[in-house]
Amino acid sequence: MTISARTAGYAPVNGIEMYHEEHGVEGAVPPLVLLHGGAQTIDLSFGALLPALAAHRRVIGVELQGHGHTADTDREMSLEVFADDVIALLDHLDVDRADLLGYSLGGLTALRAAVRAPERVNRLALLATHYRHDGYFPEIAAPEQTSPRLPTEADFKAMVEAYARVAPDPTAFEATLAKLQPVAHGFTEWTDDELRAIAAPTLLVIGDTDFIRVEHAARMHELIPSSRLAVLPDTTHMGVPGRTDLLLPILDAFLPVRT
């Protein structure tokens, strides 16, 4: 069944109406689920990658609670909640197993899903993702500092504009960003044993000027048994998913389009 013409809608998931959209074509391989970065949308995180990713497979883009088209509620935000929402969406779509491609907050969500429901995850691609708080450079926790690793004014402007274009309440960006801070910076860390237990083939990608220390990504690579690691040159945390020249060949090699 061809789904190259975009289909989009909302699914009743754990008390929220979760926005999702589908691209591409049905095939013999599990669908690929895209999980965006914090305070971002599907388009902002993956717009540059999506046409190529969907050329030969079914791709499901998801917008988490309080992101993009998906309205926020009084419900708690946490990685556990986000991960359970993703698994519930797979149930709603009758998808038994999927490949997960997560960027930043989406990578943390994908990693949590892989640990909580390993039987649902076929392959795991984590862009700009850490597993312990000390994986970040210290200046990331002190944004008053000046660092080439931090988001630029243009990065923030792009997030605000993307949010305003599609959010149910276009004025709620700052409130959503504040609500996300403890999720991104106060999550329960994974243990080394939890990473060692991940059976899914895993791809780790960071930029050489990322929030994440290269040695931290290398430690993740050591711990996750079937993993590979790529460090993109001249690439910031915010720039990782936009480096299609480097990233698409790596993803093409990692995500087969046929069994």
Protein Blocks (a to p, Z undefined) as FASTA:
>chain_A
ZZkbccdddddeehiacddddedjddfbdcddddddehiafklmmmmmmmmmmmmpccdd
dddehiajbccdfbdcdfklmmmmmmmmmmmnopabdcdddehjlmmmmmmmmmmmmmlp
mbdcdehiafbfklpcfklmmmmbccfkbccfklmmmmmmmmmmmgmblmlmmmmmmmmm
mmmmmcccddfklmmmpmbdcdddddfkbfbdfklmmmmmmmmmbacddddehiafklmm
mmmmlmmmmmmmmmccbZZ
